[in-house]
Amino acid sequence: MSKAKPMSPKAAARIQAAGAAKTGGQTAKGGFVARAQRAAAKGSNPFSAKK
C-alpha cells in the first residue's frame, strides 16, 4: 500500500468546486469538503504542529 500524500490547496479547491456544483453551491458543515479544506490548510502551513 502506498503512503498517503498531504492534501494540497489545489486539490481541496477542486473537491470544493465539484461538491458545490453538485449541491447548488451549498456544502455541509463538517462534511467531506470541509475536511478536505481543513487538511489542505493544515498541510500547507509550515508553522502548524506536526504530530
N, C-alpha and C positions, 0 to 999 in steps of 0.2 A: 504494500500500500504506500502511496506517495505521501510526503509530508504536506500538511496544509499550508497554503500561502496566505499572507495577510490580505485583508480586503483593501483594495485601492479606492481612493475617492472617485476615480473614473468608473470603476465597476459599480460602486454604490449608486452613482448618478444614473447609470444605465438601468439598474434594478428599480430605482425610484421612478424613472420615466415610464418603464414598462408597467409597473404597478399602478401608477396614476392613470395611464391610458386605459387600463382595463376597468378601473373603478370610477371613471369620470372625474378624476382629479383628487379623490379622497383616499387617504391612506390611514390605516388603523394605528392608533397609539399602541406601541409595544408589539406591532406586527413585524413581519419579516423585513419590510422596507426600513422600518425604524431601526431594527437590529443591525441591518447592513450599514446604514449611515453611521450608527454608533461605532461599529467595528472599524469602519474606514477612518473615522475621526481619531479613534484610539491608536490605530496603526500608523497614521501619518504624522502624529505628534511626536517629535523626537524627545520631548520632555515628559511624556507620560510614563508612569511607573510600569515597568515590565515585571510580570510575575513569573 
